Amino acid sequence: MKLSNSLTILFIVAAVMFSVGFACSSDNSSSTTNTSVSNTTSTKSTPKSIAGEYDATGTNPTGTEYKAGLVVTPHDDVYQFTWTSGKNSYDGVGVRSDSEVAVSFTDGASGKGCGVVLFTINKDNSLDGKIGYWGNNSMETEKATPKSAGSLDGVYDIVGKNPDGKACKGKLIVIQSGDGYTFDWEAGTSFSGYGLRAGDYIAVGFGGKHCSFVGYDVQSDGTLKGKWGSQFARKFGTEIAKRK
């Protein structure tokens, strides 16, 4: 996705979106899997809701600047992000943890296959993930436990839930690449994503070359400050969205 000086910009999650599932191998055991997300205690006061209209300004990964209007709309567990700039519009689906928001987006009329994970990094280096999909208003969860202590890079065992609510499991490999990280899942099906880290959080987009992502930090006055990029880019653009 390339934004231009002619005010081209991000997203549009349609009112009726296309469904995609986080496919992984089912675990048919009778034990209950704990997939709750353990959020890091926030050190700042942030708005309870991010819904509303914003004026957004930003830069492309190439350094060119843009302006756009942004509307954030809640849909059950997730948010719809709609950017417009001139005749162009793009849509995204977002999830939130405390002061952080992650959004997966695409241009055009269909975002089928795009998804986003917002991971919280715990003190033991395990990852608690909130997952949003284009076409599904219900958020899913994932727990990733590292096989060895150390940096964020490494191999993780994951447990989560399929769209039908069944417990599932698999493997996740995280490797630093450029200014971000690649995420490769082996969970019934194989797929990849790319993400960026902000403190104790990581925003990861997945779903293919048409899917991009943005990670925001929610300020105390409601301003959204973020970085964004595509799954195959290794540099990021920036965006600041201020409430109208």
Buried (B, 14 or more C-beta within 10 A) or exposed (E): BEBBEEBBBBBBBBEEBBEBBBBBBBBEEEEEBEBEBEBBEEEEEBBEEBEBEBEBBBBBBEEBBBBBBBBBBBBEBBBBBBBBBEEBBBBBBBBBBBBBBBBBBBBEEBBBBBBBBBBBBBEEBBBBBBBBBBBBBEBBBBBBBBEEEEEBEBBBBBBBBBBEEEBBBBBBBBEEEEBBBBBBBBBBEEBBBBBBBBEBBBBBBBBBEBBBBBBBBBBEEBBBBBBBBBBEBEBBBBBBBBBE
